[in-house]
């Protein structure tokens, strides 16, 4: 794979913004986003939307940041530092989703804006613990997805948003079409949770053409933060000026390496490991 460039000493790197929740166990959320962005030569700015209480076993609870504070974080960063790409993760509530959408439009982030937006529509943890109030699903459909340059749901999130249960290529294509109809410019339907083949295939759709990205499936239980890391890698590549298909191809190869280098942590699922780049260097 062709890695994204690191900045020379003293040179300001490209910047990207993650609007998401924290993970007290360090495996997902803003922590995972920041690690991946750093390893991809990107300075990560953050807008914290929620604080979770979690470890490798599960999520015990979360606390939402007031919506106006989340929006002010975005506004403050963009006004001073500037960003070349942005992503969302856990936004927790309708109020936060609406505030983030409004401020992104205000500062030029999102579909058809100068700054592309990757929407990772986080609804639940990998253990099934809720990370989104049930009444916020409508806001994801009607407010957040239409703002997306790229939307990157996992299969559980696809089912919650579209009511389509993805079990094969045909249902994956139907789900991609349904997500695109909600307003996203590009849609990814990830195949990592489909265990029916030795290959993991993600489907990318722009309303006209389907593109497939396949890598060998990595047999590991340590995949915590995989969705966050994939979305952060796409965001990083977009910040470097890559096209959406190029960014997705890079991110697919990146997450495969992160899974290869994943490690045990605690008593549950360990995290994927974007720090593999340090070892290879």
Secondary structure as GFF3:
##gff-version 3
##sequence-region A 1 281
A	DSSP	beta_strand	14	22	.	.	.	ID=ss1
A	DSSP	alpha_helix	29	39	.	.	.	ID=ss2
A	DSSP	beta_strand	42	54	.	.	.	ID=ss3
A	DSSP	beta_strand	59	64	.	.	.	ID=ss4
A	DSSP	alpha_helix	67	80	.	.	.	ID=ss5
A	DSSP	beta_strand	85	88	.	.	.	ID=ss6
A	DSSP	alpha_helix	94	107	.	.	.	ID=ss7
A	DSSP	beta_strand	116	119	.	.	.	ID=ss8
A	DSSP	three_ten_helix	134	136	.	.	.	ID=ss9
A	DSSP	alpha_helix	137	139	.	.	.	ID=ss10
A	DSSP	pi_helix	140	144	.	.	.	ID=ss11
A	DSSP	three_ten_helix	145	147	.	.	.	ID=ss12
A	DSSP	beta_strand	150	151	.	.	.	ID=ss13
A	DSSP	alpha_helix	155	162	.	.	.	ID=ss14
A	DSSP	alpha_helix	169	181	.	.	.	ID=ss15
A	DSSP	beta_strand	186	189	.	.	.	ID=ss16
A	DSSP	beta_strand	199	205	.	.	.	ID=ss17
A	DSSP	beta_strand	210	216	.	.	.	ID=ss18
A	DSSP	alpha_helix	226	239	.	.	.	ID=ss19
A	DSSP	alpha_helix	244	260	.	.	.	ID=ss20
A	DSSP	alpha_helix	276	280	.	.	.	ID=ss21
###
